[in-house]
């Protein structure tokens, strides 16, 4: 379980995460939604020990994030932030290999190599293994980053807007893949999504944030309601049912 | 493979190029007591070893700096580190003129370390993607520090002796005057051992933290490696421009930036590059020598321009 207890983070006087208590990890895929500035990325930064909270406690499987050695946390929790810009000229294989760093500390064993091969295979990157990252398309690069996170072989995987800059096909591919890692590999994935319909069709649980607080939390059918979505986004959202699935209509 | 062959060939040539005749034939004819043998041990071997150590370690200093800053256009000479170390040299000349060379190196290294820290602080305010802005900021920082150094050196009538120190040349390298470079060599070993950590640091703080690495500690180790190499080279050979920039970039184009894989290439290519330049410096106006920094500067500047234009034309 990733457990937050009364966690607060302020920038100046503004609380970006405001006395938040929540647990993640019971469900396979949890989608975090909410308007810009709701505190979603900050929440990931806090769990991923990139940002220190001003108050409250965070724990991953009972390990206090503030006091547990970073190298131990790296074996149970992987965080992929958004807008990953890697200036270094690395091949796909190099990048995925670094995902094993928490386990190998740079000395690869047979087990590490198996994980690397499996992750590359899983993301269908076998043909790109020795390609440099700057020679890949946005979608391929995003898959390489996800392969790296998978090779890290952690129970918890946090992905901040993994669909950024992806076209429709790659978006769907990544979402299916996330679903599969949860169902087949038993991962607990938490991801930030802007596309609420994607969240509704792929996530077991949707957590809606606004102004640093959780305003709705539950399975898709509980969150995908006009009244709830309007409260989250401050804009009129209609919800229709198509083939038994709730679909938000927010154009027009 | 090619680099290895070149290395051995050039190192061999370096032993036998010079004003006095030191050839294998002369050595065999004269035996171990001859002038040729004395010259070999006292001058040619130290010079060749010094060149190898300088080339390898400056390449590594550039490589590590590029990983820490995540920018291809930085090296100690474009970030103010060399200028700070030179200021350190001036301080020892003024306040501790009798200090042994190792003490001078220590002070220069301390100033270089401070310079690295200042640069890393300043550069935090520049977005990572502003590729050209980062070295520009570094060059400006270096310019300010160099101006301060020149001002005081001028006032204290030390400009000439400072110039002699800073002028990159191996002409004065002899037995007993180059051994501090082994400290730079030691830093290469440190970088080699920590190679994977520097690769991960090159992915940025967020990736490094996610992978359980203590970002600050690895950066601190990298800063020490850079500062000590810069200072050791400065007190023995002077300023060798562009090397730390050009060598890692050329290697990166071919091998990529996985430090574990690229580090032997950077060290080897750096050594070959300086060896070749030093031999050119010795033969171009034979029997006189021109400063190594001139040769490296000319070749390095051309390569640097090529790299700049090349990266500009590549679509991102």
Interface residues (C-beta under 8 A of the other chain):
Chain A: X48 X49 X50 X69 X70 X71 X72 X73 X74 X75 X78 X79 X80 X81 X84 X85 X86 X87 X88 X89 X90 X91 X94 X98 X99 X101 X102 X105 X106 X132 X134 X152
Chain B: X67 X70 X71 X72 X128 X129 X195 X196 X197 X199 X200 X202 X203 X204 X205 X206 X207 X209 X210 X211 X212 X213 X214 X252 X253 X256 X257 X258 X260 X316
